[in-house]
Amino acid sequence: MPVQAIGRLLTEPQRRDVFRLLVAAQDCDMTVAESRQMIMETRGLTNSQVIEIEQEGVAGRWPPL
């Protein structure tokens, strides 16, 4: 199910892009908390939404896993 984001729904490709950015940030030595904060600030998402996308990506084994 798409994640609600500031009055609009994120598509799966958009959620996959958020997940890719989270993984890339963590690969560049950002902590999990720092990478989530960056996504919240740049994408206008809540912490809950970022965590939901993160869990969806891990469960679905989305790239770059």
C-alpha positions as CSV (number, residue, x, y, z in Angstrom):
1,M,0.0,0.0,0.0
2,P,1.4,3.5,-0.9
3,V,2.6,5.7,1.9
4,Q,0.7,9.0,2.6
5,A,3.0,12.0,2.1
6,I,1.8,15.5,2.6
7,G,-1.5,15.2,0.8
8,R,-0.3,12.9,-1.9
9,L,0.5,9.2,-2.3
10,L,4.0,7.9,-3.0
11,T,4.2,5.4,-5.8
12,E,6.3,2.3,-5.5
13,P,9.0,3.7,-7.6
14,Q,9.1,6.8,-5.4
15,R,9.3,4.6,-2.3
16,R,12.1,2.6,-3.9
17,D,14.0,5.8,-4.5
18,V,13.6,6.8,-0.9
19,F,14.9,3.4,0.2
20,R,17.8,3.6,-2.2
21,L,18.7,7.0,-0.8
22,L,18.5,5.7,2.8
23,V,20.9,2.8,2.0
24,A,23.3,5.1,0.1
25,A,23.4,7.5,3.0
26,Q,24.1,4.7,5.5
27,D,26.8,3.4,3.2
28,C,28.5,6.8,3.3
29,D,28.8,6.5,7.1
30,M,25.6,8.3,8.1
31,T,23.8,6.7,11.0
32,V,20.3,5.3,10.6
33,A,18.9,8.3,12.5
34,E,20.9,10.8,10.4
35,S,19.8,9.1,7.1
36,R,16.1,9.1,8.2
37,Q,16.4,12.8,9.3
38,M,17.9,13.7,5.9
39,I,15.0,11.9,4.1
40,M,12.4,13.6,6.3
41,E,13.8,17.0,5.5
42,T,14.4,16.5,1.8
43,R,11.3,14.5,1.0
44,G,8.8,16.0,3.5
45,L,8.1,12.7,5.1
46,T,7.4,11.8,8.7
47,N,9.6,9.5,10.7
48,S,6.9,6.9,10.6
49,Q,6.6,7.1,6.9
50,V,10.4,6.7,6.4
51,I,10.5,3.7,8.8
52,E,7.6,2.1,6.9
53,I,9.4,2.6,3.6
54,E,12.6,1.2,5.2
55,Q,10.7,-1.9,6.4
56,E,9.0,-2.4,3.0
57,G,12.4,-2.2,1.3
58,V,14.1,-4.7,3.6
59,A,11.1,-7.1,3.4
60,G,11.0,-6.8,-0.4
61,R,14.8,-7.0,-0.7
62,W,14.8,-3.9,-2.9
63,P,18.0,-2.9,-4.5
64,P,20.6,-2.0,-3.4
65,L,20.3,-4.8,-0.9
